[in-house]
């Protein structure tokens, strides 16, 4: 498969696969005469190992070290991932039991106390809607590493980027034009900086934007976008990936 096809089928981004290649984590098995990356079964198996270890919470540098050791076979990695998923299921089961208990208390003659309501609210907030607890820990660590100054810079960069997209759309520029694809490339770079190249966090972020609507998400951060801009941006992103 070419890199675009692999990205589309796995839910990863072309940019992420390019990054994995650049750092020596996942090299393409072959290249076409024109230099396009080609991935086969061995590379897909290794990508599964990478995805599993990322889901467990390992950073890319540690994953590269793990995969250099023979004991980290695909079977072993999947076993580790199963253990982590079972831990997550256990936490979800605890939340389910807590909510179930609260419902039973509400149906009882005594009713639920304020303390019981607060405890349940706290538990629900600990299980964020779109990110796993591990992902939230990773995002908080990344926020601490980046620092507040850079976070404010990124906020301004997004504001400027949305304005540039809006002007391009108003001027009638094709989303597949070089100018607009450059904006899409900048968008991808900012998203990669936020996610740290983690495909799981990127997938959760995408799920949030699809479920809540991009306009609503950015509005919650104090940024407004004109009607139709998200569709325009999506077309630019698709054009960028197709050309990768």
Backbone torsions as a table, in degrees:
resi	resn	phi	psi	omega
1	UNK	NA	144.0	171.1
2	UNK	-74.4	164.4	-173.7
3	UNK	-60.8	-38.0	179.7
4	UNK	-64.3	-40.5	179.5
5	UNK	-66.9	-41.9	178.7
6	UNK	-63.9	-41.5	178.4
7	UNK	-62.1	-44.3	-177.8
8	UNK	-64.5	-41.2	-176.0
9	UNK	-75.6	-28.7	-177.8
10	UNK	-95.7	-16.5	-176.5
11	UNK	87.3	0.2	174.3
12	UNK	-79.2	171.5	174.8
13	UNK	-100.8	154.5	175.4
14	UNK	-59.2	-38.1	-179.9
15	UNK	-60.8	-40.5	178.8
16	UNK	-63.8	-44.6	179.6
17	UNK	-64.4	-38.2	175.7
18	UNK	-62.3	-41.5	179.8
19	UNK	-63.7	-43.3	178.0
20	UNK	-59.1	-37.5	178.3
21	UNK	-67.4	-44.7	-176.0
22	UNK	-63.3	-34.8	-178.0
23	UNK	-93.4	4.8	176.6
24	UNK	77.9	18.1	-178.9
25	UNK	-85.1	-38.3	179.3
26	UNK	-143.7	99.0	177.8
27	UNK	-87.6	142.1	173.7
28	UNK	-65.5	144.1	-178.8
29	UNK	-67.9	-33.3	-179.2
30	UNK	-146.1	172.6	171.8
31	UNK	-135.6	148.2	176.8
32	UNK	-74.5	171.4	177.6
33	UNK	-59.0	-28.4	179.6
34	UNK	-85.6	-1.5	177.2
35	UNK	93.9	5.0	-179.8
36	UNK	-74.3	140.0	179.7
37	UNK	-67.6	140.2	175.8
38	UNK	-128.3	131.7	-177.5
39	UNK	-117.2	134.1	178.9
40	UNK	-115.2	-164.8	-175.6
41	UNK	-59.8	-42.3	-179.5
42	UNK	-61.9	-40.6	-179.5
43	UNK	-69.3	-36.3	178.2
44	UNK	-66.7	-39.3	176.2
45	UNK	-60.8	-44.1	178.8
46	UNK	-65.7	-37.7	177.9
47	UNK	-63.0	-36.5	176.0
48	UNK	-62.2	-42.2	177.5
49	UNK	-61.0	-43.7	179.9
50	UNK	-62.0	-47.2	-178.3
51	UNK	-62.2	-40.8	-179.4
52	UNK	-65.4	-44.4	-179.4
53	UNK	-69.2	-32.9	175.3
54	UNK	-66.0	-39.7	179.7
55	UNK	-64.5	-32.2	176.5
56	UNK	-68.9	-28.3	176.6
57	UNK	117.3	8.5	-179.5
58	UNK	-77.5	139.9	174.2
59	UNK	-72.5	163.8	-174.3
60	UNK	-60.6	-37.9	-178.7
61	UNK	-62.6	-41.7	178.6
62	UNK	-68.4	-36.7	178.7
63	UNK	-61.9	-42.8	179.5
64	UNK	-61.3	-40.3	178.9
65	UNK	-66.6	-40.9	179.5
66	UNK	-62.6	-45.8	-174.8
67	UNK	-72.5	-12.3	175.5
68	UNK	-80.7	-8.9	-179.0
69	UNK	-104.7	133.7	-174.0
70	UNK	-63.3	-24.6	-177.6
71	UNK	-70.8	-14.8	179.1
72	UNK	-91.7	63.7	176.2
73	UNK	-71.5	167.5	177.3
74	UNK	-59.5	-39.9	179.4
75	UNK	-62.0	-43.9	179.7
76	UNK	-64.8	-43.3	-179.3
77	UNK	-62.8	-42.4	178.6
78	UNK	-63.6	-36.0	176.6
79	UNK	-61.8	-42.3	177.5
80	UNK	-63.4	-39.8	179.7
81	UNK	-66.4	-39.8	178.0
82	UNK	-59.6	-41.8	178.6
83	UNK	-60.2	-44.1	-179.7
84	UNK	-66.2	-41.4	179.0
85	UNK	-62.9	-39.2	179.1
86	UNK	-64.5	-35.9	174.8
87	UNK	-62.3	-43.3	-179.9
88	UNK	-65.4	-40.2	177.7
89	UNK	-61.8	-39.5	178.5
90	UNK	-60.3	-42.5	178.8
91	UNK	-66.1	-40.0	177.6
92	UNK	-64.6	-37.8	178.5
93	UNK	-64.2	-38.6	177.4
94	UNK	-62.9	-42.1	177.7
95	UNK	-63.9	-43.5	178.1
96	UNK	-57.0	-46.3	-178.7
97	UNK	-64.2	-36.9	179.5
98	UNK	-66.5	-44.4	179.1
99	UNK	-66.6	-39.8	178.3
100	UNK	-61.4	-42.4	179.0
101	UNK	-63.1	-41.4	179.6
102	UNK	-62.3	-41.7	178.6
103	UNK	-61.5	-41.9	179.1
104	UNK	-64.1	-38.3	178.7
105	UNK	-65.8	-38.4	178.7
106	UNK	-65.1	-30.6	-179.0
107	UNK	-83.5	-11.0	-178.3
108	UNK	-82.1	169.9	-179.9
109	UNK	-66.8	-34.1	-178.2
110	UNK	-74.5	-31.5	-175.9
111	UNK	78.2	177.1	-179.1
112	UNK	-94.2	140.3	178.4
113	UNK	-80.4	164.5	177.3
114	UNK	-61.4	-40.1	179.7
115	UNK	-60.8	-40.8	179.3
116	UNK	-65.3	-39.5	177.7
117	UNK	-63.7	-44.6	-178.9
118	UNK	-64.2	-42.7	179.5
119	UNK	-60.6	-39.9	-179.7
120	UNK	-69.6	-39.9	177.1
121	UNK	-60.8	-43.8	179.4
122	UNK	-60.4	-42.1	-179.4
123	UNK	-65.7	-39.6	179.9
124	UNK	-64.8	-42.8	-179.3
125	UNK	-66.7	-25.6	177.3
126	UNK	-73.0	-21.0	178.5
127	UNK	-107.4	78.1	-175.1
128	UNK	-56.1	156.5	-170.6
129	UNK	-66.9	-36.8	-171.7
130	UNK	-118.3	-18.2	-178.0
131	UNK	-114.3	143.7	174.0
132	UNK	-73.4	165.0	179.7
133	UNK	-61.7	-37.4	177.9
134	UNK	-64.0	-41.4	179.3
135	UNK	-65.0	-39.4	178.4
136	UNK	-63.4	-39.0	177.0
137	UNK	-64.0	-42.1	178.7
138	UNK	-63.0	-42.9	-178.9
139	UNK	-65.8	-38.7	178.9
140	UNK	-66.5	-40.7	178.3
141	UNK	-63.7	-41.1	179.8
142	UNK	-65.7	-39.1	177.9
143	UNK	-61.4	-42.8	179.2
144	UNK	-64.8	-40.3	-178.7
145	UNK	-67.2	-41.0	-176.5
146	UNK	-71.2	-42.9	179.6
147	UNK	93.4	154.5	-174.7
148	UNK	-65.8	-34.5	-178.7
149	UNK	-62.0	-44.9	179.8
150	UNK	-67.6	-36.5	178.9
151	UNK	-60.1	-42.5	177.9
152	UNK	-66.1	-37.3	177.2
153	UNK	-62.4	-43.9	-179.9
154	UNK	-62.9	-40.1	177.4
155	UNK	-56.6	-43.6	179.5
156	UNK	-69.2	-37.8	179.0
157	UNK	-62.3	-39.9	177.3
158	UNK	-65.7	-41.5	178.7
159	UNK	-59.6	-46.2	178.5
160	UNK	-64.6	-37.3	-178.6
161	UNK	-67.5	-43.0	177.2
162	UNK	-62.1	-38.2	178.2
163	UNK	-64.5	-40.6	179.7
164	UNK	-66.9	-41.7	175.3
165	UNK	-59.8	-45.2	-178.9
166	UNK	-61.2	-40.7	178.7
167	UNK	-66.2	-42.0	179.3
168	UNK	-62.2	-41.4	179.4
169	UNK	-66.2	-42.9	179.5
170	UNK	-64.8	-32.6	179.2
171	UNK	-80.3	-4.7	177.5
172	UNK	78.4	22.0	178.8
173	UNK	-70.6	139.7	176.7
174	UNK	-64.5	132.5	178.2
175	UNK	-58.3	-23.8	179.9
176	UNK	-89.0	4.2	179.9
177	UNK	-71.3	159.2	-178.4
178	UNK	-60.7	-38.1	-178.5
179	UNK	-63.7	-45.2	-177.0
180	UNK	-75.4	-34.7	176.3
181	UNK	-63.5	-30.1	175.9
182	UNK	-64.7	-37.4	176.0
183	UNK	-66.8	-39.3	177.9
184	UNK	-63.5	-37.2	178.4
185	UNK	-64.6	-39.3	177.1
186	UNK	-66.0	-41.0	177.5
187	UNK	-58.9	-46.3	-179.6
188	UNK	-61.7	-37.1	179.7
189	UNK	-65.3	-41.9	179.4
190	UNK	-68.3	-38.4	178.0
191	UNK	-65.1	-42.4	178.8
192	UNK	-62.4	-37.6	178.3
193	UNK	-64.4	-39.0	179.3
194	UNK	-67.6	-45.1	-174.8
195	UNK	-83.0	-17.1	-175.5
196	UNK	69.4	20.4	-179.0
197	UNK	77.8	9.9	-179.7
198	UNK	-80.4	116.0	-178.0
199	UNK	-65.4	-30.6	178.5
200	UNK	-66.7	-44.5	177.8
201	UNK	-66.2	-38.9	177.7
202	UNK	-61.9	-40.5	178.9
203	UNK	-66.1	-40.9	178.6
204	UNK	-65.2	-39.9	177.5
205	UNK	-62.4	-45.7	178.5
206	UNK	-61.9	-39.5	178.7
207	UNK	-63.1	-40.7	179.2
208	UNK	-63.1	-45.2	-178.9
209	UNK	-65.7	-37.7	178.5
210	UNK	-68.4	-40.3	-176.0
211	UNK	-75.0	-42.8	-175.2
212	UNK	-91.0	-22.0	-175.1
213	UNK	91.2	124.8	-176.6
214	UNK	-56.4	-40.7	-179.4
215	UNK	-59.4	-41.6	-178.4
216	UNK	-69.4	-37.2	-179.3
217	UNK	-64.6	-49.6	-177.6
218	UNK	-70.3	-29.6	177.1
219	UNK	-63.3	-33.3	178.5
220	UNK	-67.0	-17.0	177.1
221	UNK	-102.0	13.1	175.4
222	UNK	83.9	15.9	179.6
223	UNK	-115.8	133.6	179.2
224	UNK	-108.9	144.2	179.3
225	UNK	-127.4	146.8	-179.3
226	UNK	-71.8	156.7	178.8
227	UNK	-57.8	139.1	177.3
228	UNK	85.8	-6.4	-175.6
229	UNK	-67.3	-38.0	-176.3
230	UNK	-67.7	-37.2	175.9
231	UNK	-64.9	-41.2	178.4
232	UNK	-62.3	-44.1	178.9
233	UNK	-65.0	-39.1	178.9
234	UNK	-62.8	-40.1	178.4
235	UNK	-65.4	-38.7	178.3
236	UNK	-65.1	-41.4	179.6
237	UNK	-65.2	-41.6	178.1
238	UNK	-63.4	-40.8	178.7
239	UNK	-64.2	-37.3	177.8
240	UNK	-64.7	-44.7	-179.6
241	UNK	-67.3	-37.9	179.7
242	UNK	-64.5	-32.0	-178.3
243	UNK	-87.7	-2.5	-176.6
244	UNK	-73.5	NA	NA
